[in-house]
Amino acid sequence: MTELAPGWPLVVEETTENHCVAVCGDVVLIFAREGSYADVQHVETGSRVLHRVARLRKGKTRVLFVLPEVNARAPSAAVRDAMLDVAKRLADRVSKGSLVLPGPGFGSAIHRGVMTGIFALARPEAQVKVTSDLREGLVHLLGEGEPVLGPLLRFCEETRRGGLPTR
């Protein structure tokens, strides 16, 4: 455990070549990597951690979900099914979410547009932001003036680039 700012402990729950799941305060951080398209482990771990954090804090959590660049493969049917199951089961445990789909160009913009449309149609209880920018996603979750924003952004940028933090 590392404290990024007073009252903001960071715990890396699980790290593999395909994903990293961590918690900072009441924010669950899920980083999917190229190999995660067919591996439900990041969904299962994220679900377990989100449920535990919400229960321990006796309230709702915030979630940052970061996908790899758009040239990554689409999730397998098993991963899609697991994500839908988690979304249904834990919808009432999340107050805000940020989905970060990095990458420049038209393909990435289309991907973000499709996801924004899905959230608009699904109308989840949580406020969800779809963006290409990690900082923008974190500001949506934390607010601009939160002291943990800078240190957490640095952790997220390193993790997104493929750094494999340890517990």
Secondary structure, DSSP 4 states (H G I P E B T S, - for coil): -EEEETTEEEEEEEE-SSEEEEEETTEEEEEE-GGGGG-THHHHHHHHHHHHHHHHHTS-EEEEEEPPPTTSPPPPHHHHHHHHHHHHHHGGGEEEEEEE----HHHHHHHHHHHHHHHHHH--SSEEEEES-HHHHHHHHH-TT-TTHHHHHHHHHHHHTT-----
